[in-house]
Amino acid sequence: MRRTALIIALLAVLIPAVGAEAAYQTLSPGGVVNDVAIAADGKYMVVGTESGGIVCLQRDGRVPWNVSAGSAVTTVADAGGYVAAGTATGGVILLDRNGNRYWTANVSGPVRDIAFSGDARFLAVGSDRVTLFDHRGEEQWTLSTKAGVPSVAFTADGNYIVAGSDSGTIYFISRRGNVIWQALARDAVTAVDVSQDGSVVAAGSRDRVLQVYGRAGGLPWAVPTGAPILTLALSEDGRVVAVGKEGGDIECYRPNEALLWANRTESDVLAVDVSRRGEVVAAGTAEGFVHLWSGDGTERWSFDAGAPVGAVAISEIGDYLAAGAGEQAFIFRTADVPVPQAGPTENAASAPSPAATPTTADGAGALIGIAGFIGVTAILARKRRG
């Protein structure tokens, strides 16, 4: 009777591990990761690599497809079942969620950033200029900016586009291509973002100043940051802007009000992202760490990715986080503290097959749980025979 009770207890403890979702998945996409994007619901991430790969990793560890872009993929985006990618040779590619190609177009100069409208019917491209395509791949207009455009953003309703240029100009553009207003920073603009309705525009530059504008432009709310801004992200509701700086500081502000919190990381902050309403903030650093904070600035966890983390992306409600570091891509479940894996991972570029070794939240994989149960059962059986 005691043996039966022990077996039942082991089943109760070990069998749930079989169905436990991994705390994170990782893969080697076959080249240095230049950018990542994540689906709004966190079901999958998309990776763009220096070797020209566009690879999809699902949160269960499966790799359903990988596509060759023909040249280095510099930026990727995901929206409404569409995946877009830009390349170092000026290529713009639109795929469906299964990796099938809809169309390919070309722009002047390397593609440095891309952004979908909320309904995914339009795609803004930053290169040597700003270009707008519709969902059929037809070019709607091109705006000359006299300098490269490293950052673009689109409002959810598709009515407005924001762009920042290497010359320090910030552009607020209508979907028809008319410049509604423009503003100047004193150095190259490194990142721009816009709220869902276009009522808040945030811009960061190397001039050590965060600028926040309203839809009408005018005088900005400007905050000295003490160090060049390398990256920023604005929550969809426009109530939280996260700023990553040279030297390792990350700061979160309430636009037009005040600093909410600040933290210091170990090195330059290369990438940041914010969930829809600012529930969580993520950052990647040059020292190779992924950091996750709650909306109040409390650090939830940090993870040593082993290489500079050049890209992060958070799902809409902040429950999943994608990151790219060196030749590795990661998708995390943010509720769990990730523990680095000990073993190697398969190369996703070799075949669209499972390429991840799952790690559960407590570090015990499902296979370990099954093996443990089988081993204990065998011991009990030998005791009965003895």
Beta strands, then each sheet from edge to edge (+ up, - down):
strand 1: 24-27
strand 2: 33-38
strand 3: 44-49
strand 4: 53-58
strand 5: 65-68
strand 6: 73-79
strand 7: 82-87
strand 8: 91-96
strand 9: 101-106
strand 10: 113-116
strand 11: 122-126
strand 12: 129-134
strand 13: 139-144
strand 14: 151-154
strand 15: 160-164
strand 16: 169-174
strand 17: 179-184
strand 18: 189-194
strand 19: 201-205
strand 20: 209-214
strand 21: 217-224
strand 22: 229-234
strand 23: 241-245
strand 24: 249-254
strand 25: 258-264
strand 26: 269-274
strand 27: 280-285
strand 28: 289-294
strand 29: 299-304
strand 30: 309-314
strand 31: 320-325
strand 32: 328-333
sheet 1: 1+ 32- 31+ 30-
sheet 2: 2+ 3- 4+ 5-
sheet 3: 6+ 7- 8+ 9-
sheet 4: 10+ 11- 12+ 13-
sheet 5: 14+ 15- 16+ 17-
sheet 6: 18+ 19- 20+ 21-
sheet 7: 22+ 23- 24+ 25-
sheet 8: 26+ 27- 28+ 29-
end
